Amino acid sequence: ATSDLATRIDARRVQLNQQLQQYLGAGAGATTSVFTAPYDFSYRDLQGDRATGTLGLLGGPLGGGLDSIHTTERIGFGDIAIGARFLVFDRFQYGGAPPPRIQSRLIVGGALRFATSLADSAQSLVDIATGDGAGVDVSSAWDLIVGRVGGTVGVRYGKSFGRTVRASLVGDPEAPFPFPSFGQRKRTAGDVFGLDVTPRYLITETLALDAHYGLERVGATTYDSPDAVQPPCANCVSADVGSFTSGASRTAQRLGWGFRYSTVDAYARGRAPYPVQLAFVRLSTISGDAGLPNLTRDQIEVRLFYQLLRRR
């Protein structure tokens, strides 16, 4: 038995096939030409054939990673890090006296990242990495204020450790259509270097207008040498082993503006009841290597501070 909806759908299909046959010939629109066509690629190559048990692209060794209704949900953490910061020197005024004309401070820090993120897989379209895995990050920030004009210069460097992922053993391991021979390989994300310069004009003690310049360079991702490559089928032509690098290092420059409201320094001087910081930044890519997206990003930042050992 069929429902009324199924009957109407089939009637519409017949009507569309008749219209196709009017312009493309009597064989157009036939069911066999869609699902089992003897061409280089047909629908059966995607979905497979239940009658014979043949796996298609979505369920075969190349991997689609999709379920029967083609919906997927993934929830996972990024890379959790533990870090510390050290105040090298601080020449900002925190007492009740008027601040000096020139104020400066320097902070350095480091963090250790743990591989708590989801690992990437070239065999499943939905296994997308949420981080690069374990690594070490170091950073430094220098603040300078001269009267109502100031700025911040920040430098950061990140080094990732190797992480075992499932990748193609032939050709580029991160190609969108990899050779269907997979195995475990050690992936090491490229080193990251960043430079951020933020000139600032202080309208009041708590409100400032910012300009932003950012430079970021990301090194090429590297892979270890794969083991012996087995051909995916008996009649496949043998291929060379996979490459050791994917892509190339890329550099991007960004320019932007924003404003910031902060009571952190005023709180340290006893002129504000709570230390809070609100900021808005708009950044746009002004140059970059081939393959990098031309992005414009609006960022809203809210920071709340809590002092464990309160002042008396």
N, C-alpha and C positions, 0 to 999 in steps of 0.2 A: 504494500500500500504506500502511496505517496501523498504528501500534503499538497494543499492548494498552492503554497508558495513554490514548492519544487516543480509543480506542473507549469506555473507561470514562468519560472526561470528557464525551463526546458523549451517552452514555446518561444521565449525571447531569443534563446540560442539558435533555434531553427531559423527564426526571422533574420538574425544577423548573418548566419551562414548563407542564406539565400542572397542577401545583399552582397556578400563577398564573392559568391560564385558569379554574380552578374558582371562583376568587373575583373575578377581574377581567374575565372574558369571553374569548371565543375568540381575539381578536386580541392578547391580552397575551403578551409574551415572544417575539413573532416577531422574526426577525433584522432585517428591514427597519425595524421600529419602533425599533431601537436605533441602527443605523448610518446610515440614510438617511431618517430621519423628516422629513416636510415641516413641521417645527415651527420655532420661532424659534432653537432651539439643539439640536444633536444631536452624537453622537460624531464624525461626519465633520467637524464644525466644529473639533474639536480635532486630530485626526490627519491629516485630509486624505483625498483620494481618489486612489489610485495609478492607477486606470484612466483617469481624465480628466486627471491631473496637477494637480488642484486642491490648493492648499496650505491646511492648517488652521492653527489658532492656534499650534501648537507649531513650525511651520515657516514661517509666513507673515510678512508685514511687521511685525505687532505683536510677534512674537518670543517664543519660549519658550526657546530656547537649549539644548534638551535633545537628547541623541542617541537612537538607536533603542531603547536599553534604559533610558533615563531615568536615567543615572548621570553625574555630573560631578565632576571633581577640579580644584581650583585651588591652586596654590602660588605665593606671591609675597611680596615684601618690603613692609613699611610705608614710611613716609617717613623716610629716613636724615637725621640731623641732625648738624651740627658746631657745638659750643658752647664757651664759656669761662666761667670764674667768677673773680671778684675778691673777695678778702677785704678789706673796708673797714676793720675794726678787729677785734682779737681780745684780749680781756682774760681769757682762760682761763689757768689756771696749768699750765704744762707741765714745770716743774722738779721736783726731788725734794722741795721744801718743801711744807708743807700748803697746799691751795688756799685762796684768800680766800673770805669769806662770799658776796660778790656777784661773779658771773662773767658775761660777755656777749660776743657777737660778732655781726657782721653780714656777710652774703655776698650779692653781687648777681651775676647771670649772664645770659647771652643765648645764643641758638642760632639757626642758620639751617637751615631744613628744605628738603630737595630733593624734588621730585616723583618719587620712586622707587616709590610704591605703585601698585596696580592702580586704574585709573580706573573710575568708575561708568558704567553704560549702562542706560537705561530700556527698551531694545529686547531685552535678554537678561536672563532671570531669574537667571542664575548669574554674571553679571559684577558682583560686589559690590566696592565700593571698600574698600581696606585702609588708606586714609588720605585726608586732605583736600588733599594736594598741597603745593606749596611755600609757605613762610611764615616768619615771624619769631616767636620766643618769647623773652620776658624774664621773669625771676623774681628773687625776693629772699627771704632767710630770716634771721630774727633769733632767736638763742638767748639765754636768760636763766636763770641758776640762782642762787637765794638759799638757802643752806643745803642742805636736802634737797628743796626744792620748786623746780621750774623749768618751762620750757615753750619751745615753738617757735611762731613766727608766720611763716607763709609766704604770699607773694602771687605770683601768676603771671598773665601776659597773653599771649595768642596772637593773631597777625594772619595770616590766610591770604591768599595771592595767587590771582588768577583761574586757572582750569584748564579746558581745553577737554574737554567730555564729550559723549556722544551722548544727547540728551534730547528729550522731546516738545516740539514747536513750538506746541502749543495747550494752553491751560489750565495747571494746576499741573504743572511739569516733573517733580515727584517723586511724582505720584499713583500709587497701586498699579495702576490700570487707565488708563493714559494714552491720549489720543487718538492713533490710529495714523498720525501724521505726524511723522517724526523728522528731526533734523539736528544739526549741531555747534553747541553753545552754550558760552559761557564761564560756568563756575560758580565762585562765590566763597563759601567756607564762612564762617559767622558768626564774629565775634570771640569769644574765650573769656576769661573772667575768673574766677579762682579765689582763694579765701581759705581757708586752713587754720590752725586754732588747736589746738595740742596741749599741754595742761597735763600735767605729769609729776611723779611722786613717786619719788625715788631711794631704793630700798631699800638698795642697796650702791653701791659705786663703779662697778659694771658692770651692775647689774640695776635696771630701772625699770618702774613701772606707768604707762600712758598713758591719757588720755582724748582723744577726737578730735571736732572740729567742723569741718565743711566746707561752704562755700558756692560754688556754681558757676553761672555764667550764660553761656549760649551764644546768640549772636545769630542772627537769621534768615539762612538761605542766600539769596543773590541770584543772578540770572541776567541776562545781557545781553539786549538786544532781538533776537529772531530775525529772520531774513530773511523774505521773502514765503513764506507757507504755501500749499503745494499740497495740494488735497484728495486723500485716499487712494484715491478711486474716482470714476468719472464722475457717479454719482448721489448722492454724499454732499453733505450740506448744508454750505456754507462756514461756518467758525468764526473767531472772533477769534484774534489772535495770543496766544502764551503769556504768562503772568504773569512779572513780574520778581522776585518773592520766592516762597519755598516755606516754608509754615508761619510761625511767629513765634518771637521770642526766648523762651527757657525758662530758668527758674531752679529749682534744686534745693538742698535743705539735707540734710546727712547728719550723723549722730551715731554715735559708736562708742567702743570701748575696745580696749586691747591691752597688750602688754608687750614690752620690748626688752632684749636682752643685748648689750652693746657693750664691747669692749676698746680702742676707738680712742683715747679720752682717756688711759686707763691706759697704753697703749703709748707715747704721746707723753711721759708722765712717767717712762718706764722701768720700769713696774710690771707689764707684760704682755709675753710673748715675741712675740705676733702680733696685728695689728689685724684683728679680725673683728666683724661685727655681725649678729645674728639678731633678727628682729622678727615678731610676729603681731598683726594688726589685724582687727577685725570692724567693718564700717561698715553702717549701715542708713539708708535714706531716711526722713526724718521729715516732709518737705513738698516740694511741687513743683507746677509748672504742669500743666495738663491735657495728657495724652499721654505724660508721663514715667513710666517703670516704677517700681514700688515695689520696690527691690532691697535685698538683704542680701548683702554680699560679705565673704568671709574671705580675707585676704591674708597670705601667708607670704613674708618677704623675707630673703634671705641676701646679704651683701656681704663680699667679700674684697678687701683692700687690699694693694697692693704699692708699696714705696718705691723709686724708681729710684736715688736717691742715698742710700745707706744711711748710718746714723750709725756712727761709730767708737766 
